[in-house]
């Protein structure tokens, strides 16, 4: 049941919905596009958004710290995802802290977004924050500048009503979640932690308690060049070897590996799909009448939290494929990692933050449903590295990373309400 103060705060969020929408539009207009590996952020939008958020947090009574992450200085360990040569200059982390009593709560949001893709596929400009038909359109609207706006608005509404927040609070606004998650890892390695954490990633207003880990890389399949219109001697006599034909055997090996994982009881999880390896790009060949001498299979893979080293399974598969082909016995396919892998994570259903957030969802008329996600979030570092029980609740995820990404204003408001209730109840809860 809602207390009088909680009722007043929820009403305040409702009355201030236009302010929440304007805040999200402002955030979308910062072009904080995550640079690819090997590149760095362009322009000053990352820095300007960070300054904007820092000013907002300062106005809410938070002590604010901001710094740029030096990837080379981060601790590396199995599952860290650290890319030491990643250039994160111009992409500051912003952390606000406010003292209190009772159990502490950490609110985390990433402010980087994926590229907009083909602009012609958008009905609304991706960085304008267009409001139409009860929705806010723009890159990051749901993933996850909407969540960041909901955090700031929830805190603002609580302050304006004059409700005391007993819990010590931490707010993290981080970059590079879409690529490496090193923004949040940098916060963890600075010792910033709390008794629990909440990330308003898009979750369809379900309670996210488990995410799969991630590993990406390439499989390089060698061949031998030769004229495709000339008869070739056997390969051991110097003849051409078509790398595309050999790559097909690797692809069949990937299919067999996925089938093995699907049948493995250890890969089954209550909220998550089994491990999977997905080829996403193939590059090979240089000339139309030339046997290709090299094929690169780019892949991504996801796996349940209990999986500790997916690379060993992939390498075993490649060894088996190579053993069955005379050419590849001598010239085996090579596994190349794009970076360190990122572990999966899960939180127990019995954690107090799960109960508190579930109750908050119920109070706003959303039946709480615990779910998992095939795509990881920054909760992996909070849970695994800092040992902070972490959940996520946020708006519908369907249009994330798509053209015309959007969030409904109703779900944006609901997310802010769930956050506000969780913030107010956490520090004073008895369990």
HUMOUR-V304776 format. One record per residue. PHI is phi in whole degrees, 0 to 359 (NA if undefined). OMEGA is omega in radians with two decimals (* if undefined). D_LAST is the distance of its C-alpha to the last C-alpha in Angstrom with 1 decimal. Layout:
PHI_OMEGA_D_LAST / PHI_OMEGA_D_LAST
//
This chain:
NA_-3.12_17.0 / 283_3.00_18.0 / 281_3.11_18.3 / 298_3.14_21.8 / 297_3.13_20.9 / 296_3.11_19.4 / 299_-3.13_22.5 / 294_-3.14_24.7 / 292_3.12_23.3 / 297_3.11_23.7 / 293_3.12_27.2 / 297_3.09_28.0 / 299_3.10_27.2 / 298_-3.11_29.4 / 292_-3.09_32.1 / 261_-3.08_32.0 / 301_3.11_32.3 / 294_3.07_35.8 / 295_3.11_34.5 / 297_3.12_32.0 / 296_3.14_34.9 / 297_3.11_37.1 / 297_3.12_34.5 / 297_3.10_34.3 / 303_3.12_38.1 / 298_-3.13_38.4 / 293_-3.14_36.2 / 298_-3.07_38.1 / 287_2.96_41.3 / 278_-3.08_40.5 / 275_-3.08_42.0 / 266_-3.10_39.4 / 279_3.13_40.7 / 297_3.09_39.4 / 287_3.06_42.5 / 293_3.03_43.5 / 302_-3.10_43.4 / 90_3.11_46.5 / 241_3.08_46.5 / 231_-3.09_44.9 / 298_3.10_43.7 / 262_3.08_46.5 / 72_-3.06_46.9 / 242_-3.08_44.5 / 294_3.09_42.0 / 300_-3.11_39.1 / 294_-3.12_39.8 / 291_3.08_40.3 / 296_3.14_37.1 / 300_3.11_35.2 / 296_3.12_36.9 / 298_-3.14_36.1 / 293_3.12_32.4 / 300_3.12_32.5 / 295_3.11_34.3 / 297_-3.13_31.7 / 295_3.09_28.8 / 300_3.10_30.9 / 292_3.10_31.5 / 266_3.07_27.8 / 89_3.13_27.5 / 271_2.90_26.5 / 280_-2.97_28.3 / 246_3.03_29.9 / 234_3.14_31.2 / 214_3.13_33.3 / 202_3.05_35.3 / 262_-3.07_37.1 / 277_3.00_36.0 / 262_-3.05_38.5 / 300_-3.09_38.0 / 294_-3.09_40.3 / 269_-3.11_38.1 / 285_3.07_34.9 / 294_3.10_33.9 / 251_-3.12_35.0 / 199_3.14_33.5 / 304_-3.13_33.4 / 96_-3.03_31.5 / 286_-3.07_31.6 / 72_-3.08_34.0 / 291_3.02_35.6 / 245_-2.93_39.2 / 297_-3.14_40.6 / 265_3.10_43.6 / 293_-3.12_41.6 / 265_-3.10_42.8 / 253_3.07_39.9 / 296_-3.13_41.9 / 81_-3.12_41.6 / 233_-2.98_38.1 / 290_2.89_35.8 / 270_3.05_32.1 / 237_3.12_30.5 / 231_3.05_27.3 / 250_3.11_26.0 / 232_3.08_23.5 / 221_-3.08_22.3 / 288_3.11_20.8 / 186_3.10_17.9 / 231_-3.11_15.2 / 86_-3.10_11.5 / 285_-3.09_10.3 / 269_-3.12_13.3 / 228_3.11_14.3 / 248_3.08_17.5 / 246_-3.03_19.8 / 237_3.07_22.7 / 211_3.02_25.9 / 264_-3.09_29.3 / 249_3.06_32.4 / 276_-3.11_35.0 / 225_3.07_36.6 / 282_3.12_38.9 / 299_-3.11_42.6 / 285_-3.10_43.8 / 79_-3.09_46.3 / 284_-3.05_49.4 / 297_-3.13_49.7 / 296_3.14_52.0 / 277_3.13_49.3 / 267_3.01_47.3 / 275_3.10_48.2 / 229_3.14_46.5 / 304_-3.00_46.8 / 292_-3.10_43.7 / 239_3.08_43.2 / 254_-3.10_44.1 / 68_-3.10_40.9 / 284_3.09_42.9 / 257_-3.09_41.3 / 204_3.01_42.8 / 55_3.10_42.1 / 73_-3.10_38.5 / 225_3.00_37.7 / 248_-3.10_37.7 / 260_3.04_39.8 / 152_3.12_39.9 / 294_-3.09_38.9 / 94_-3.08_35.2 / 305_3.09_34.6 / 256_-3.04_31.8 / 234_-0.30_31.6 / 225_3.08_30.1 / 293_3.02_31.4 / 298_3.09_30.1 / 295_3.09_26.5 / 297_3.10_27.5 / 299_-3.14_29.0 / 296_3.08_25.9 / 300_-3.08_23.8 / 296_-3.12_26.5 / 287_3.09_27.0 / 300_3.13_23.3 / 295_3.13_23.3 / 297_-3.12_26.7 / 294_3.09_25.9 / 299_3.14_22.9 / 295_-3.07_25.3 / 293_3.09_28.1 / 284_3.12_26.3 / 88_3.12_25.3 / 279_3.10_21.6 / 283_3.05_19.9 / 263_-3.07_17.4 / 288_-3.00_15.2 / 285_2.90_14.0 / 299_-3.05_16.6 / 238_3.00_18.2 / 230_3.04_20.5 / 240_3.11_22.9 / 248_3.05_25.0 / 242_-2.89_28.2 / 235_3.04_29.9 / 262_2.88_33.2 / 69_3.04_34.4 / 296_-3.08_31.5 / 290_-3.11_34.3 / 241_-3.00_36.2 / 230_-3.05_34.5 / 65_-3.12_30.9 / 283_3.07_32.1 / 296_3.11_31.0 / 291_3.11_27.3 / 300_3.11_28.3 / 297_3.08_30.1 / 296_3.14_27.0 / 299_-3.09_25.0 / 284_2.97_28.0 / 276_3.13_28.1 / 87_3.12_24.7 / 281_-3.10_22.9 / 207_3.11_19.3 / 202_3.13_15.7 / 285_3.08_12.2 / 198_-3.13_12.6 / 218_3.13_15.6 / 219_-3.14_17.2 / 236_-3.13_20.9 / 278_2.97_22.7 / 294_3.09_25.3 / 293_-3.10_27.2 / 227_-3.06_25.4 / 62_-3.12_27.0 / 61_2.94_23.8 / 264_-3.14_22.1 / 259_-3.09_18.9 / 277_-3.09_20.4 / 236_-3.12_18.6 / 207_3.09_21.8 / 224_3.08_25.1 / 279_3.03_28.3 / 281_-3.04_30.1 / 216_3.06_33.5 / 213_3.13_36.8 / 227_-3.14_40.1 / 177_-3.13_43.6 / 226_2.92_47.2 / 243_-3.11_49.4 / 264_-3.10_52.9 / 251_-3.11_55.6 / 276_2.99_59.1 / 225_3.08_62.4 / 217_-3.08_66.0 / 292_3.09_67.9 / 183_-3.13_71.1 / 288_-3.05_73.3 / 284_-3.14_72.0 / 260_3.12_75.6 / 242_3.07_77.1 / 300_-3.08_77.0 / 249_3.03_74.8 / 288_3.07_75.4 / 305_-3.06_72.7 / 299_-3.11_69.9 / 286_3.01_71.0 / 257_3.09_74.4 / 98_-3.11_72.9 / 287_-3.14_72.3 / 293_3.06_69.6 / 227_-3.07_66.1 / 278_-3.10_64.2 / 294_3.11_60.6 / 294_3.12_59.5 / 297_3.11_60.6 / 290_3.12_58.7 / 296_3.09_55.6 / 299_3.10_55.8 / 292_3.08_55.3 / 295_3.13_52.2 / 297_3.07_50.8 / 294_3.07_51.5 / 296_3.09_49.7 / 296_3.10_46.6 / 301_-3.14_46.8 / 294_3.12_47.0 / 296_3.11_44.0 / 298_3.10_41.9 / 296_3.11_43.0 / 297_3.13_42.1 / 296_-3.13_38.6 / 298_-3.11_38.1 / 269_-3.05_39.2 / 276_3.13_37.1 / 302_-3.13_34.1 / 288_3.12_32.3 / 265_-3.14_32.4 / 269_-3.07_30.7 / 218_-3.08_27.2 / 299_-3.04_25.1 / 244_-3.00_24.9 / 232_3.02_27.8 / 286_3.12_31.5 / 295_3.09_33.3 / 303_3.11_34.9 / 208_3.04_37.9 / 241_-3.04_40.6 / 238_3.01_42.3 / 294_-3.08_45.7 / 241_3.10_45.7 / 212_3.03_49.0 / 229_3.09_52.3 / 231_3.12_55.0 / 185_3.10_58.4 / 91_3.14_62.1 / 232_-3.06_64.4 / 207_-2.99_67.5 / 288_3.09_68.5 / 241_-3.11_71.2 / 220_3.07_69.3 / 299_-3.13_67.2 / 292_-3.11_63.7 / 259_-3.14_63.1 / 198_3.02_59.3 / 230_3.06_56.4 / 249_3.06_52.9 / 255_3.06_50.1 / 274_-3.09_47.1 / 221_2.89_43.8 / 234_3.14_40.1 / 217_3.10_37.7 / 228_-3.01_34.1 / 205_-3.11_32.2 / 290_-3.07_29.0 / 303_-3.11_26.6 / 287_3.09_28.0 / 287_-3.06_31.4 / 254_3.14_32.2 / 207_-3.13_35.8 / 293_-3.07_37.4 / 298_-3.13_40.5 / 296_3.11_41.6 / 295_-3.14_41.7 / 295_-3.13_43.6 / 295_3.10_46.0 / 298_3.09_46.7 / 298_3.14_47.5 / 296_3.11_49.9 / 297_3.14_51.5 / 293_3.11_52.2 / 299_-3.13_53.7 / 295_-3.11_55.9 / 297_-3.07_57.0 / 270_-3.12_58.4 / 229_-3.08_60.5 / 304_3.13_63.4 / 298_-3.08_63.1 / 285_3.00_59.4 / 299_-3.13_59.8 / 268_-3.11_61.7 / 234_-3.02_60.0 / 289_3.01_56.3 / 296_-3.03_53.8 / 244_3.08_51.6 / 273_3.10_47.9 / 239_3.14_47.0 / 270_3.07_43.5 / 286_-3.13_42.9 / 179_3.07_40.2 / 294_3.10_37.4 / 284_3.12_35.2 / 248_-3.11_31.6 / 291_2.97_29.0 / 275_-3.12_26.7 / 201_3.05_22.9 / 207_3.13_20.1 / 236_-3.11_16.3 / 294_3.09_14.5 / 297_-3.10_13.7 / 270_3.14_10.4 / 297_3.12_9.2 / 304_-3.14_6.3 / 293_3.08_9.4 / 294_3.14_11.3 / 293_-3.12_9.3 / 295_3.14_9.4 / 293_3.09_13.0 / 298_3.13_13.9 / 296_3.12_13.1 / 296_3.07_15.1 / 299_3.14_17.9 / 299_-3.11_18.1 / 294_3.14_18.5 / 261_3.03_21.5 / 87_3.12_23.0 / 252_3.09_22.4 / 301_-3.10_21.3 / 293_3.12_18.7 / 229_3.12_20.5 / 278_-3.08_19.5 / 220_2.99_22.5 / 241_-3.13_24.2 / 225_3.08_27.0 / 287_-3.14_30.3 / 249_-3.08_30.4 / 281_3.05_28.2 / 230_3.14_26.5 / 294_3.09_25.5 / 298_-3.11_22.1 / 299_-3.14_24.0 / 282_3.12_24.3 / 298_-3.11_20.8 / 284_-3.00_19.5 / 279_-3.07_22.4 / 276_-3.06_23.7 / 267_3.12_20.9 / 58_3.12_18.1 / 256_3.07_16.0 / 302_-2.98_14.0 / 225_3.05_16.0 / 232_3.06_16.7 / 231_3.00_19.7 / 218_3.12_20.6 / 195_-3.04_24.1 / 288_-3.10_27.4 / 298_-3.05_29.8 / 262_-2.93_31.1 / 303_-3.07_34.4 / 263_3.10_36.7 / 301_3.12_35.1 / 68_3.13_38.0 / 254_2.93_40.5 / 295_-3.09_43.3 / 58_3.00_42.3 / 307_-3.13_38.6 / 205_3.01_36.9 / 224_3.06_33.7 / 284_3.14_33.8 / 298_-3.14_33.2 / 297_-3.14_31.0 / 289_3.07_28.7 / 297_3.11_28.7 / 296_3.13_27.6 / 299_3.11_24.9 / 300_3.11_23.5 / 298_3.14_23.5 / 293_3.13_21.7 / 298_3.10_18.9 / 298_-3.11_18.6 / 299_3.13_18.8 / 297_3.13_16.0 / 296_3.11_13.7 / 300_-3.09_14.9 / 293_-3.04_14.6 / 271_-2.95_11.1 / 296_-3.05_9.5 / 294_-3.10_10.2 / 261_-3.12_9.2 / 292_-3.05_5.9 / 267_-3.07_3.8 / 270_*_0.0
//
